């Protein structure tokens, strides 16, 4: 299998497929398990992720790559195989979240800067040896009338660009994720404000990527959609799609092979509908697909409920959602397809 960055990126952006973000940190997966009353242990995390990665239909037909947390990359399935091997056997690419989290930014109250650059070169070599061929780093930018500040956007964009350069040196495709938060504090911003902030953030991010000599052909962008705050949601599917595409066309060079959205707290159906609407407005300069965490997993997690007897139901729920997202990646999803299932 070829190892050129462009080719890995092309595999990740296979038409009609997208990425499963299963890279919840130990703290975040605990929150997800709390919703089904399940204790988060190394074994329960393994069982849950093994269920997802061995959902045959979803993994073979709709998922081109899986973002893992470090624990999972080095974890074995119940049959003794590495979990990453199961992903590769299904024809998907394993990837790894490499940032160490968004930390309060000194002198910038209410804002964070994402950390993880120290020692990253050595960690990337270890991850590559374990089979990871792409990575993810997420910056988080809260929206209010005055936030995010220029300083926080700049610091986060610079870190993203330094990370991306280290990945490319290591033969790993960087997913560059500058998330403009929909559910941050205060969370009541308008879609207009979201558009303004997203445009400035992407503009600065691509400036920093150029300054750090990152190859655009060998990266994937993972943005948030332009959408009003979680406490003020009222924009139509059409408006979200139009504004998001307008910003992306203004800021993302056509040399970037693909854009894979995060779901960011949208419901599963909203995230599916928005992606489909955008793809239906094509042709577009880049592949536009999903890299959802919650919007791909919520239904599967509920159907499973932490019970071994529900594994088949969990796989079915995951396959259904992955199929809906795949249709959205082709611009062919319709609401009545949800009911048909
Ligand atoms: P959500 O789709 O749940 O926002 O997660 C995607 C992700 O990877 C965030 O970093």
py3Dmol code that shows the C-alpha trace and the ligand (Angstrom):
import py3Dmol

protein = """\
ATOM      1  CA  UNK A   1       0.000   0.000   0.000  1.00  0.00           C
ATOM      2  CA  UNK A   2       1.380   3.384  -0.960  1.00  0.00           C
ATOM      3  CA  UNK A   3       2.449   5.764   1.763  1.00  0.00           C
ATOM      4  CA  UNK A   4       2.458   9.116  -0.011  1.00  0.00           C
ATOM      5  CA  UNK A   5       0.549  11.762   1.915  1.00  0.00           C
ATOM      6  CA  UNK A   6      -1.611  12.623  -1.100  1.00  0.00           C
ATOM      7  CA  UNK A   7      -2.606   9.001  -1.504  1.00  0.00           C
ATOM      8  CA  UNK A   8      -3.474   8.510   2.154  1.00  0.00           C
ATOM      9  CA  UNK A   9      -5.585  11.685   1.972  1.00  0.00           C
ATOM     10  CA  UNK A  10      -7.286  10.402  -1.185  1.00  0.00           C
ATOM     11  CA  UNK A  11      -8.164   7.122   0.559  1.00  0.00           C
ATOM     12  CA  UNK A  12      -9.599   9.073   3.498  1.00  0.00           C
ATOM     13  CA  UNK A  13     -11.691  11.081   1.041  1.00  0.00           C
ATOM     14  CA  UNK A  14     -13.074   8.124  -0.942  1.00  0.00           C
ATOM     15  CA  UNK A  15     -16.371   9.202  -2.548  1.00  0.00           C
ATOM     16  CA  UNK A  16     -19.380   8.447  -0.367  1.00  0.00           C
ATOM     17  CA  UNK A  17     -17.286   7.630   2.702  1.00  0.00           C
ATOM     18  CA  UNK A  18     -16.242   9.622   5.749  1.00  0.00           C
ATOM     19  CA  UNK A  19     -14.440   9.440   9.061  1.00  0.00           C
ATOM     20  CA  UNK A  20     -15.579   8.082  12.399  1.00  0.00           C
ATOM     21  CA  UNK A  21     -14.265  10.220  15.252  1.00  0.00           C
ATOM     22  CA  UNK A  22     -13.874   7.716  18.094  1.00  0.00           C
ATOM     23  CA  UNK A  23     -11.043   9.597  19.790  1.00  0.00           C
ATOM     24  CA  UNK A  24     -12.863  10.722  22.917  1.00  0.00           C
ATOM     25  CA  UNK A  25     -10.394  11.245  25.736  1.00  0.00           C
ATOM     26  CA  UNK A  26     -10.888   9.173  28.882  1.00  0.00           C
ATOM     27  CA  UNK A  27     -12.712  12.140  30.482  1.00  0.00           C
ATOM     28  CA  UNK A  28     -15.014  12.646  27.473  1.00  0.00           C
ATOM     29  CA  UNK A  29     -15.935   8.989  26.952  1.00  0.00           C
ATOM     30  CA  UNK A  30     -16.864   8.859  30.652  1.00  0.00           C
ATOM     31  CA  UNK A  31     -19.402  11.648  29.987  1.00  0.00           C
ATOM     32  CA  UNK A  32     -20.816   9.673  27.029  1.00  0.00           C
ATOM     33  CA  UNK A  33     -21.047   6.463  29.086  1.00  0.00           C
ATOM     34  CA  UNK A  34     -22.722   8.386  31.929  1.00  0.00           C
ATOM     35  CA  UNK A  35     -25.691   8.964  29.579  1.00  0.00           C
ATOM     36  CA  UNK A  36     -26.325   5.188  29.500  1.00  0.00           C
ATOM     37  CA  UNK A  37     -25.342   4.611  33.136  1.00  0.00           C
ATOM     38  CA  UNK A  38     -22.232   2.619  32.228  1.00  0.00           C
ATOM     39  CA  UNK A  39     -18.999   2.749  34.148  1.00  0.00           C
ATOM     40  CA  UNK A  40     -16.020   3.734  31.994  1.00  0.00           C
ATOM     41  CA  UNK A  41     -13.244   1.162  32.375  1.00  0.00           C
ATOM     42  CA  UNK A  42     -10.520   0.039  30.019  1.00  0.00           C
ATOM     43  CA  UNK A  43     -12.663  -3.002  29.211  1.00  0.00           C
ATOM     44  CA  UNK A  44     -15.958  -1.160  28.661  1.00  0.00           C
ATOM     45  CA  UNK A  45     -14.200   1.335  26.405  1.00  0.00           C
ATOM     46  CA  UNK A  46     -12.667  -1.580  24.493  1.00  0.00           C
ATOM     47  CA  UNK A  47     -16.001  -3.402  24.184  1.00  0.00           C
ATOM     48  CA  UNK A  48     -17.765  -0.298  22.891  1.00  0.00           C
ATOM     49  CA  UNK A  49     -15.149   0.576  20.317  1.00  0.00           C
ATOM     50  CA  UNK A  50     -14.737  -3.028  19.226  1.00  0.00           C
ATOM     51  CA  UNK A  51     -18.484  -3.094  18.553  1.00  0.00           C
ATOM     52  CA  UNK A  52     -18.221  -0.024  16.300  1.00  0.00           C
ATOM     53  CA  UNK A  53     -15.124  -1.174  14.400  1.00  0.00           C
ATOM     54  CA  UNK A  54     -16.585  -4.600  13.752  1.00  0.00           C
ATOM     55  CA  UNK A  55     -19.895  -3.277  12.389  1.00  0.00           C
ATOM     56  CA  UNK A  56     -19.241  -4.820   9.007  1.00  0.00           C
ATOM     57  CA  UNK A  57     -21.588  -2.903   6.725  1.00  0.00           C
ATOM     58  CA  UNK A  58     -20.715   0.497   8.191  1.00  0.00           C
ATOM     59  CA  UNK A  59     -16.979  -0.038   8.134  1.00  0.00           C
ATOM     60  CA  UNK A  60     -16.789  -1.611   4.693  1.00  0.00           C
ATOM     61  CA  UNK A  61     -19.158   0.676   2.811  1.00  0.00           C
ATOM     62  CA  UNK A  62     -19.315   4.035   4.575  1.00  0.00           C
ATOM     63  CA  UNK A  63     -16.227   4.640   6.738  1.00  0.00           C
ATOM     64  CA  UNK A  64     -12.833   5.451   5.225  1.00  0.00           C
ATOM     65  CA  UNK A  65     -10.950   6.171   8.442  1.00  0.00           C
ATOM     66  CA  UNK A  66     -11.274   6.087  12.227  1.00  0.00           C
ATOM     67  CA  UNK A  67      -9.751   8.602  14.630  1.00  0.00           C
ATOM     68  CA  UNK A  68      -8.533   6.806  17.748  1.00  0.00           C
ATOM     69  CA  UNK A  69      -7.466   7.868  21.199  1.00  0.00           C
ATOM     70  CA  UNK A  70      -3.977   6.671  22.163  1.00  0.00           C
ATOM     71  CA  UNK A  71      -5.337   3.966  24.473  1.00  0.00           C
ATOM     72  CA  UNK A  72      -7.342   2.430  21.609  1.00  0.00           C
ATOM     73  CA  UNK A  73      -4.465   2.460  19.109  1.00  0.00           C
ATOM     74  CA  UNK A  74      -2.501   0.169  21.424  1.00  0.00           C
ATOM     75  CA  UNK A  75      -5.483  -1.837  22.696  1.00  0.00           C
ATOM     76  CA  UNK A  76      -6.334  -5.432  21.809  1.00  0.00           C
ATOM     77  CA  UNK A  77      -9.789  -6.711  20.882  1.00  0.00           C
ATOM     78  CA  UNK A  78     -11.332  -9.558  22.897  1.00  0.00           C
ATOM     79  CA  UNK A  79      -9.975 -12.056  20.332  1.00  0.00           C
ATOM     80  CA  UNK A  80      -6.406 -10.806  20.810  1.00  0.00           C
ATOM     81  CA  UNK A  81      -6.106  -8.821  17.583  1.00  0.00           C
ATOM     82  CA  UNK A  82      -5.128  -5.158  17.777  1.00  0.00           C
ATOM     83  CA  UNK A  83      -8.212  -2.925  17.407  1.00  0.00           C
ATOM     84  CA  UNK A  84      -6.307  -1.046  14.692  1.00  0.00           C
ATOM     85  CA  UNK A  85      -5.980  -4.305  12.736  1.00  0.00           C
ATOM     86  CA  UNK A  86      -9.770  -4.687  12.677  1.00  0.00           C
ATOM     87  CA  UNK A  87     -10.037  -1.210  11.145  1.00  0.00           C
ATOM     88  CA  UNK A  88      -7.429  -2.001   8.488  1.00  0.00           C
ATOM     89  CA  UNK A  89      -9.090  -5.351   7.718  1.00  0.00           C
ATOM     90  CA  UNK A  90     -12.339  -3.489   7.029  1.00  0.00           C
ATOM     91  CA  UNK A  91     -10.504  -1.334   4.477  1.00  0.00           C
ATOM     92  CA  UNK A  92     -10.341   1.848   6.575  1.00  0.00           C
ATOM     93  CA  UNK A  93      -7.351   3.906   7.693  1.00  0.00           C
ATOM     94  CA  UNK A  94      -6.531   4.196  11.414  1.00  0.00           C
ATOM     95  CA  UNK A  95      -5.707   7.674  12.715  1.00  0.00           C
ATOM     96  CA  UNK A  96      -4.823   9.159  16.083  1.00  0.00           C
ATOM     97  CA  UNK A  97      -5.690  12.254  18.102  1.00  0.00           C
ATOM     98  CA  UNK A  98      -2.365  13.750  19.148  1.00  0.00           C
ATOM     99  CA  UNK A  99      -3.186  16.996  20.923  1.00  0.00           C
ATOM    100  CA  UNK A 100      -3.194  16.925  24.711  1.00  0.00           C
ATOM    101  CA  UNK A 101      -6.209  19.169  25.095  1.00  0.00           C
ATOM    102  CA  UNK A 102      -7.367  22.786  25.079  1.00  0.00           C
ATOM    103  CA  UNK A 103      -5.818  24.525  28.120  1.00  0.00           C
ATOM    104  CA  UNK A 104      -6.716  27.950  29.571  1.00  0.00           C
ATOM    105  CA  UNK A 105      -4.683  30.526  27.661  1.00  0.00           C
ATOM    106  CA  UNK A 106      -2.552  32.814  29.812  1.00  0.00           C
ATOM    107  CA  UNK A 107      -3.798  36.438  29.775  1.00  0.00           C
ATOM    108  CA  UNK A 108      -6.831  35.485  27.621  1.00  0.00           C
ATOM    109  CA  UNK A 109      -9.752  34.957  30.046  1.00  0.00           C
ATOM    110  CA  UNK A 110     -12.370  32.553  28.703  1.00  0.00           C
ATOM    111  CA  UNK A 111     -10.137  31.275  25.901  1.00  0.00           C
ATOM    112  CA  UNK A 112      -7.959  28.221  25.429  1.00  0.00           C
ATOM    113  CA  UNK A 113      -4.917  27.210  23.455  1.00  0.00           C
ATOM    114  CA  UNK A 114      -4.466  23.590  22.474  1.00  0.00           C
ATOM    115  CA  UNK A 115      -1.276  21.933  23.693  1.00  0.00           C
ATOM    116  CA  UNK A 116       0.748  18.865  22.714  1.00  0.00           C
ATOM    117  CA  UNK A 117       3.730  20.000  20.615  1.00  0.00           C
ATOM    118  CA  UNK A 118       6.432  19.034  23.136  1.00  0.00           C
ATOM    119  CA  UNK A 119       7.785  15.612  22.239  1.00  0.00           C
ATOM    120  CA  UNK A 120       5.325  15.269  19.366  1.00  0.00           C
ATOM    121  CA  UNK A 121       7.976  14.184  16.845  1.00  0.00           C
ATOM    122  CA  UNK A 122       8.808  11.106  18.963  1.00  0.00           C
ATOM    123  CA  UNK A 123       5.164  10.276  19.621  1.00  0.00           C
ATOM    124  CA  UNK A 124       4.352  10.477  15.902  1.00  0.00           C
ATOM    125  CA  UNK A 125       7.108   7.950  15.121  1.00  0.00           C
ATOM    126  CA  UNK A 126       5.566   5.588  17.691  1.00  0.00           C
ATOM    127  CA  UNK A 127       2.046   6.076  16.282  1.00  0.00           C
ATOM    128  CA  UNK A 128       3.238   5.525  12.720  1.00  0.00           C
ATOM    129  CA  UNK A 129       4.887   2.258  13.773  1.00  0.00           C
ATOM    130  CA  UNK A 130       1.556   1.210  15.351  1.00  0.00           C
ATOM    131  CA  UNK A 131      -0.235   1.778  12.028  1.00  0.00           C
ATOM    132  CA  UNK A 132      -1.626   5.326  12.285  1.00  0.00           C
ATOM    133  CA  UNK A 133      -1.512   7.105   8.928  1.00  0.00           C
ATOM    134  CA  UNK A 134      -3.338  10.294   9.851  1.00  0.00           C
ATOM    135  CA  UNK A 135      -3.666  12.430  12.959  1.00  0.00           C
ATOM    136  CA  UNK A 136      -5.983  15.013  14.464  1.00  0.00           C
ATOM    137  CA  UNK A 137      -5.438  18.182  16.491  1.00  0.00           C
ATOM    138  CA  UNK A 138      -8.397  20.270  17.620  1.00  0.00           C
ATOM    139  CA  UNK A 139      -8.407  23.956  18.504  1.00  0.00           C
ATOM    140  CA  UNK A 140     -11.524  25.244  20.287  1.00  0.00           C
ATOM    141  CA  UNK A 141     -12.737  28.814  19.809  1.00  0.00           C
ATOM    142  CA  UNK A 142     -15.673  30.117  21.863  1.00  0.00           C
ATOM    143  CA  UNK A 143     -17.971  32.705  20.264  1.00  0.00           C
ATOM    144  CA  UNK A 144     -19.407  35.848  21.874  1.00  0.00           C
ATOM    145  CA  UNK A 145     -19.686  39.489  20.765  1.00  0.00           C
ATOM    146  CA  UNK A 146     -15.989  39.926  21.573  1.00  0.00           C
ATOM    147  CA  UNK A 147     -14.539  36.383  21.386  1.00  0.00           C
ATOM    148  CA  UNK A 148     -12.545  34.754  19.998  1.00  0.00           C
ATOM    149  CA  UNK A 149      -9.740  37.307  20.243  1.00  0.00           C
ATOM    150  CA  UNK A 150      -7.210  37.735  17.462  1.00  0.00           C
ATOM    151  CA  UNK A 151      -4.473  36.546  19.848  1.00  0.00           C
ATOM    152  CA  UNK A 152      -6.245  33.263  20.615  1.00  0.00           C
ATOM    153  CA  UNK A 153      -7.067  32.551  16.968  1.00  0.00           C
ATOM    154  CA  UNK A 154      -3.451  33.246  16.035  1.00  0.00           C
ATOM    155  CA  UNK A 155      -1.931  31.094  18.807  1.00  0.00           C
ATOM    156  CA  UNK A 156      -4.222  28.172  17.998  1.00  0.00           C
ATOM    157  CA  UNK A 157      -3.615  28.468  14.252  1.00  0.00           C
ATOM    158  CA  UNK A 158       0.127  28.549  14.824  1.00  0.00           C
ATOM    159  CA  UNK A 159      -0.009  25.400  16.963  1.00  0.00           C
ATOM    160  CA  UNK A 160      -2.147  23.669  14.319  1.00  0.00           C
ATOM    161  CA  UNK A 161       0.410  24.558  11.659  1.00  0.00           C
ATOM    162  CA  UNK A 162       3.385  23.363  13.764  1.00  0.00           C
ATOM    163  CA  UNK A 163       1.531  20.106  14.429  1.00  0.00           C
ATOM    164  CA  UNK A 164       0.674  19.682  10.739  1.00  0.00           C
ATOM    165  CA  UNK A 165       4.296  20.171   9.692  1.00  0.00           C
ATOM    166  CA  UNK A 166       5.497  17.537  12.193  1.00  0.00           C
ATOM    167  CA  UNK A 167       2.862  15.088  10.919  1.00  0.00           C
ATOM    168  CA  UNK A 168       3.872  15.522   7.300  1.00  0.00           C
ATOM    169  CA  UNK A 169       7.530  15.020   8.215  1.00  0.00           C
ATOM    170  CA  UNK A 170       6.478  11.705   9.810  1.00  0.00           C
ATOM    171  CA  UNK A 171       4.452  10.513   6.811  1.00  0.00           C
ATOM    172  CA  UNK A 172       1.157  11.145   8.601  1.00  0.00           C
ATOM    173  CA  UNK A 173      -1.713  13.180   7.106  1.00  0.00           C
ATOM    174  CA  UNK A 174      -2.729  15.947   9.520  1.00  0.00           C
ATOM    175  CA  UNK A 175      -6.392  16.691  10.082  1.00  0.00           C
ATOM    176  CA  UNK A 176      -6.424  20.385  10.935  1.00  0.00           C
ATOM    177  CA  UNK A 177      -9.408  21.107  13.170  1.00  0.00           C
ATOM    178  CA  UNK A 178     -10.143  24.700  14.154  1.00  0.00           C
ATOM    179  CA  UNK A 179     -13.541  24.333  15.858  1.00  0.00           C
ATOM    180  CA  UNK A 180     -15.658  27.452  16.229  1.00  0.00           C
ATOM    181  CA  UNK A 181     -17.845  26.319  19.108  1.00  0.00           C
ATOM    182  CA  UNK A 182     -21.588  26.107  18.713  1.00  0.00           C
ATOM    183  CA  UNK A 183     -22.180  24.953  22.284  1.00  0.00           C
ATOM    184  CA  UNK A 184     -19.502  26.973  24.065  1.00  0.00           C
ATOM    185  CA  UNK A 185     -20.224  29.756  26.564  1.00  0.00           C
ATOM    186  CA  UNK A 186     -22.450  31.796  26.143  1.00  0.00           C
ATOM    187  CA  UNK A 187     -23.772  29.803  23.153  1.00  0.00           C
ATOM    188  CA  UNK A 188     -26.420  32.298  22.016  1.00  0.00           C
ATOM    189  CA  UNK A 189     -24.614  33.860  19.056  1.00  0.00           C
ATOM    190  CA  UNK A 190     -26.251  34.481  15.685  1.00  0.00           C
ATOM    191  CA  UNK A 191     -25.359  32.624  12.515  1.00  0.00           C
ATOM    192  CA  UNK A 192     -24.021  35.912  11.158  1.00  0.00           C
ATOM    193  CA  UNK A 193     -21.528  36.101  14.025  1.00  0.00           C
ATOM    194  CA  UNK A 194     -20.595  32.448  13.433  1.00  0.00           C
ATOM    195  CA  UNK A 195     -19.899  33.242   9.790  1.00  0.00           C
ATOM    196  CA  UNK A 196     -17.688  36.214  10.683  1.00  0.00           C
ATOM    197  CA  UNK A 197     -15.658  34.244  13.226  1.00  0.00           C
ATOM    198  CA  UNK A 198     -15.336  31.136  11.041  1.00  0.00           C
ATOM    199  CA  UNK A 199     -14.085  33.181   8.111  1.00  0.00           C
ATOM    200  CA  UNK A 200     -11.449  34.976  10.183  1.00  0.00           C
ATOM    201  CA  UNK A 201     -10.363  31.718  11.842  1.00  0.00           C
ATOM    202  CA  UNK A 202      -9.924  29.851   8.563  1.00  0.00           C
ATOM    203  CA  UNK A 203      -8.130  32.769   6.949  1.00  0.00           C
ATOM    204  CA  UNK A 204      -5.579  32.935   9.767  1.00  0.00           C
ATOM    205  CA  UNK A 205      -5.262  29.139   9.923  1.00  0.00           C
ATOM    206  CA  UNK A 206      -4.324  28.916   6.229  1.00  0.00           C
ATOM    207  CA  UNK A 207      -1.850  31.805   6.609  1.00  0.00           C
ATOM    208  CA  UNK A 208      -0.108  29.920   9.412  1.00  0.00           C
ATOM    209  CA  UNK A 209      -0.157  26.659   7.435  1.00  0.00           C
ATOM    210  CA  UNK A 210       1.568  28.430   4.536  1.00  0.00           C
ATOM    211  CA  UNK A 211       4.138  30.028   6.856  1.00  0.00           C
ATOM    212  CA  UNK A 212       4.996  26.584   8.269  1.00  0.00           C
ATOM    213  CA  UNK A 213       5.357  25.118   4.746  1.00  0.00           C
ATOM    214  CA  UNK A 214       2.538  22.624   5.210  1.00  0.00           C
ATOM    215  CA  UNK A 215       1.596  20.876   1.962  1.00  0.00           C
ATOM    216  CA  UNK A 216      -2.059  21.595   1.296  1.00  0.00           C
ATOM    217  CA  UNK A 217      -2.323  18.484  -0.870  1.00  0.00           C
ATOM    218  CA  UNK A 218      -1.332  16.332   2.096  1.00  0.00           C
ATOM    219  CA  UNK A 219      -3.793  17.581   4.719  1.00  0.00           C
ATOM    220  CA  UNK A 220      -7.502  17.439   5.520  1.00  0.00           C
ATOM    221  CA  UNK A 221      -9.479  20.315   7.039  1.00  0.00           C
ATOM    222  CA  UNK A 222     -11.978  19.518   9.800  1.00  0.00           C
ATOM    223  CA  UNK A 223     -14.063  22.638  10.346  1.00  0.00           C
ATOM    224  CA  UNK A 224     -17.263  23.381  12.186  1.00  0.00           C
ATOM    225  CA  UNK A 225     -20.247  24.430  10.106  1.00  0.00           C
ATOM    226  CA  UNK A 226     -21.423  28.037  10.118  1.00  0.00           C
ATOM    227  CA  UNK A 227     -24.368  27.726  12.486  1.00  0.00           C
ATOM    228  CA  UNK A 228     -26.066  29.726  15.233  1.00  0.00           C
ATOM    229  CA  UNK A 229     -25.280  29.000  18.896  1.00  0.00           C
ATOM    230  CA  UNK A 230     -26.828  25.992  20.606  1.00  0.00           C
ATOM    231  CA  UNK A 231     -29.073  28.251  22.725  1.00  0.00           C
ATOM    232  CA  UNK A 232     -30.214  30.244  19.670  1.00  0.00           C
ATOM    233  CA  UNK A 233     -30.698  27.570  17.015  1.00  0.00           C
ATOM    234  CA  UNK A 234     -33.102  28.755  14.364  1.00  0.00           C
ATOM    235  CA  UNK A 235     -31.286  28.981  11.016  1.00  0.00           C
ATOM    236  CA  UNK A 236     -32.690  26.725   8.303  1.00  0.00           C
ATOM    237  CA  UNK A 237     -30.773  23.857   6.729  1.00  0.00           C
ATOM    238  CA  UNK A 238     -30.494  25.946   3.563  1.00  0.00           C
ATOM    239  CA  UNK A 239     -29.007  28.930   5.398  1.00  0.00           C
ATOM    240  CA  UNK A 240     -26.434  26.823   7.264  1.00  0.00           C
ATOM    241  CA  UNK A 241     -25.403  25.177   4.006  1.00  0.00           C
ATOM    242  CA  UNK A 242     -25.175  28.425   2.028  1.00  0.00           C
ATOM    243  CA  UNK A 243     -23.216  30.350   4.636  1.00  0.00           C
ATOM    244  CA  UNK A 244     -20.853  27.459   5.327  1.00  0.00           C
ATOM    245  CA  UNK A 245     -20.042  26.990   1.653  1.00  0.00           C
ATOM    246  CA  UNK A 246     -19.573  30.716   1.153  1.00  0.00           C
ATOM    247  CA  UNK A 247     -16.968  30.857   3.922  1.00  0.00           C
ATOM    248  CA  UNK A 248     -15.186  27.691   2.789  1.00  0.00           C
ATOM    249  CA  UNK A 249     -14.985  28.931  -0.804  1.00  0.00           C
ATOM    250  CA  UNK A 250     -13.494  32.212   0.399  1.00  0.00           C
ATOM    251  CA  UNK A 251     -10.861  30.650   2.610  1.00  0.00           C
ATOM    252  CA  UNK A 252      -9.948  27.033   1.721  1.00  0.00           C
ATOM    253  CA  UNK A 253      -7.615  26.632  -1.272  1.00  0.00           C
ATOM    254  CA  UNK A 254      -8.727  24.156  -3.921  1.00  0.00           C
ATOM    255  CA  UNK A 255      -5.434  22.293  -3.399  1.00  0.00           C
ATOM    256  CA  UNK A 256      -6.840  20.887  -0.131  1.00  0.00           C
ATOM    257  CA  UNK A 257      -8.198  17.440  -1.085  1.00  0.00           C
ATOM    258  CA  UNK A 258     -10.952  17.230   1.454  1.00  0.00           C
ATOM    259  CA  UNK A 259     -13.025  18.843   4.150  1.00  0.00           C
ATOM    260  CA  UNK A 260     -14.551  16.600   6.812  1.00  0.00           C
ATOM    261  CA  UNK A 261     -16.905  18.342   9.233  1.00  0.00           C
ATOM    262  CA  UNK A 262     -17.219  17.802  12.959  1.00  0.00           C
ATOM    263  CA  UNK A 263     -20.769  17.648  14.327  1.00  0.00           C
ATOM    264  CA  UNK A 264     -20.119  19.834  17.368  1.00  0.00           C
ATOM    265  CA  UNK A 265     -23.362  19.166  19.259  1.00  0.00           C
ATOM    266  CA  UNK A 266     -25.773  19.177  16.303  1.00  0.00           C
ATOM    267  CA  UNK A 267     -28.334  16.380  16.438  1.00  0.00           C
ATOM    268  CA  UNK A 268     -27.575  13.387  14.253  1.00  0.00           C
ATOM    269  CA  UNK A 269     -30.265  14.410  11.801  1.00  0.00           C
ATOM    270  CA  UNK A 270     -29.196  18.068  11.631  1.00  0.00           C
ATOM    271  CA  UNK A 271     -25.606  17.081  10.928  1.00  0.00           C
ATOM    272  CA  UNK A 272     -26.752  14.689   8.200  1.00  0.00           C
ATOM    273  CA  UNK A 273     -29.153  17.193   6.605  1.00  0.00           C
ATOM    274  CA  UNK A 274     -26.608  20.028   6.559  1.00  0.00           C
ATOM    275  CA  UNK A 275     -23.927  17.912   4.898  1.00  0.00           C
ATOM    276  CA  UNK A 276     -26.343  16.646   2.272  1.00  0.00           C
ATOM    277  CA  UNK A 277     -27.589  20.154   1.459  1.00  0.00           C
ATOM    278  CA  UNK A 278     -24.035  21.372   0.886  1.00  0.00           C
ATOM    279  CA  UNK A 279     -23.114  18.482  -1.375  1.00  0.00           C
ATOM    280  CA  UNK A 280     -26.308  19.001  -3.346  1.00  0.00           C
ATOM    281  CA  UNK A 281     -25.065  22.554  -4.096  1.00  0.00           C
ATOM    282  CA  UNK A 282     -21.965  21.210  -5.882  1.00  0.00           C
ATOM    283  CA  UNK A 283     -19.778  20.848  -7.818  1.00  0.00           C
ATOM    284  CA  UNK A 284     -17.274  21.879  -5.148  1.00  0.00           C
ATOM    285  CA  UNK A 285     -13.479  22.259  -5.328  1.00  0.00           C
ATOM    286  CA  UNK A 286     -12.886  19.696  -2.553  1.00  0.00           C
ATOM    287  CA  UNK A 287     -14.505  16.488  -1.316  1.00  0.00           C
ATOM    288  CA  UNK A 288     -16.948  17.430   1.432  1.00  0.00           C
ATOM    289  CA  UNK A 289     -17.715  14.718   3.978  1.00  0.00           C
ATOM    290  CA  UNK A 290     -18.162  13.885   7.656  1.00  0.00           C
ATOM    291  CA  UNK A 291     -15.801  13.271  10.543  1.00  0.00           C
ATOM    292  CA  UNK A 292     -18.486  12.984  13.184  1.00  0.00           C
ATOM    293  CA  UNK A 293     -18.184  11.825  16.738  1.00  0.00           C
ATOM    294  CA  UNK A 294     -21.529  12.299  18.462  1.00  0.00           C
ATOM    295  CA  UNK A 295     -23.554  12.493  15.227  1.00  0.00           C
ATOM    296  CA  UNK A 296     -22.316   9.015  14.233  1.00  0.00           C
ATOM    297  CA  UNK A 297     -22.281   7.385  17.654  1.00  0.00           C
ATOM    298  CA  UNK A 298     -25.193   8.607  19.754  1.00  0.00           C
ATOM    299  CA  UNK A 299     -27.758   6.142  18.400  1.00  0.00           C
ATOM    300  CA  UNK A 300     -25.334   3.203  18.521  1.00  0.00           C
ATOM    301  CA  UNK A 301     -24.388   3.997  22.114  1.00  0.00           C
ATOM    302  CA  UNK A 302     -28.049   4.114  23.140  1.00  0.00           C
ATOM    303  CA  UNK A 303     -28.966   0.915  21.288  1.00  0.00           C
ATOM    304  CA  UNK A 304     -26.033  -0.908  22.920  1.00  0.00           C
ATOM    305  CA  UNK A 305     -26.574   0.468  26.419  1.00  0.00           C
ATOM    306  CA  UNK A 306     -23.480  -1.382  27.639  1.00  0.00           C
ATOM    307  CA  UNK A 307     -25.151  -4.809  27.318  1.00  0.00           C
ATOM    308  CA  UNK A 308     -23.510  -7.712  25.462  1.00  0.00           C
ATOM    309  CA  UNK A 309     -26.906  -8.906  24.197  1.00  0.00           C
ATOM    310  CA  UNK A 310     -27.377  -5.558  22.419  1.00  0.00           C
ATOM    311  CA  UNK A 311     -24.181  -5.616  20.356  1.00  0.00           C
ATOM    312  CA  UNK A 312     -26.018  -6.541  17.161  1.00  0.00           C
ATOM    313  CA  UNK A 313     -28.512  -3.695  17.748  1.00  0.00           C
ATOM    314  CA  UNK A 314     -25.655  -1.279  18.379  1.00  0.00           C
ATOM    315  CA  UNK A 315     -23.974  -2.293  15.136  1.00  0.00           C
ATOM    316  CA  UNK A 316     -27.230  -1.888  13.235  1.00  0.00           C
ATOM    317  CA  UNK A 317     -27.765   1.610  14.647  1.00  0.00           C
ATOM    318  CA  UNK A 318     -24.217   2.593  13.726  1.00  0.00           C
ATOM    319  CA  UNK A 319     -24.556   1.156  10.212  1.00  0.00           C
ATOM    320  CA  UNK A 320     -27.805   3.037   9.674  1.00  0.00           C
ATOM    321  CA  UNK A 321     -26.334   6.372  10.712  1.00  0.00           C
ATOM    322  CA  UNK A 322     -23.158   5.768   8.690  1.00  0.00           C
ATOM    323  CA  UNK A 323     -25.316   4.993   5.665  1.00  0.00           C
ATOM    324  CA  UNK A 324     -27.322   8.208   6.110  1.00  0.00           C
ATOM    325  CA  UNK A 325     -24.086  10.200   6.408  1.00  0.00           C
ATOM    326  CA  UNK A 326     -22.730   8.460   3.316  1.00  0.00           C
ATOM    327  CA  UNK A 327     -25.815   9.508   1.363  1.00  0.00           C
ATOM    328  CA  UNK A 328     -25.275  13.047   2.698  1.00  0.00           C
ATOM    329  CA  UNK A 329     -21.683  12.952   1.477  1.00  0.00           C
ATOM    330  CA  UNK A 330     -23.163  12.357  -1.977  1.00  0.00           C
ATOM    331  CA  UNK A 331     -25.874  15.017  -1.534  1.00  0.00           C
ATOM    332  CA  UNK A 332     -28.560  12.331  -1.729  1.00  0.00           C
ATOM    333  CA  UNK A 333     -29.981  12.113   1.793  1.00  0.00           C
ATOM    334  CA  UNK A 334     -33.729  12.717   2.259  1.00  0.00           C
ATOM    335  CA  UNK A 335     -35.604  12.896   5.537  1.00  0.00           C
ATOM    336  CA  UNK A 336     -37.951  10.060   4.602  1.00  0.00           C
ATOM    337  CA  UNK A 337     -34.967   7.701   4.348  1.00  0.00           C
ATOM    338  CA  UNK A 338     -34.721   7.952   8.135  1.00  0.00           C
ATOM    339  CA  UNK A 339     -38.255   6.620   8.554  1.00  0.00           C
ATOM    340  CA  UNK A 340     -37.795   3.912   5.929  1.00  0.00           C
ATOM    341  CA  UNK A 341     -35.178   2.395   8.256  1.00  0.00           C
TER     342      UNK A 341
END
"""
ligand_1 = """\
10
LIG
P -18.228 15.744 17.279
O -18.681 15.352 15.895
O -18.970 15.023 18.375
O -18.153 17.221 17.450
O -16.741 15.188 17.424
C -15.884 15.340 16.368
C -14.517 15.568 16.854
O -13.614 14.828 16.537
C -14.275 16.728 17.714
O -12.910 16.918 17.887
"""
view = py3Dmol.view(width=600, height=400)
view.addModel(protein, "pdb")
view.setStyle({"model": 0}, {"cartoon": {"style": "trace"}})
view.addModel(ligand_1, "xyz")
view.setStyle({"model": 1}, {"stick": {}})
view.zoomTo()
view.show()
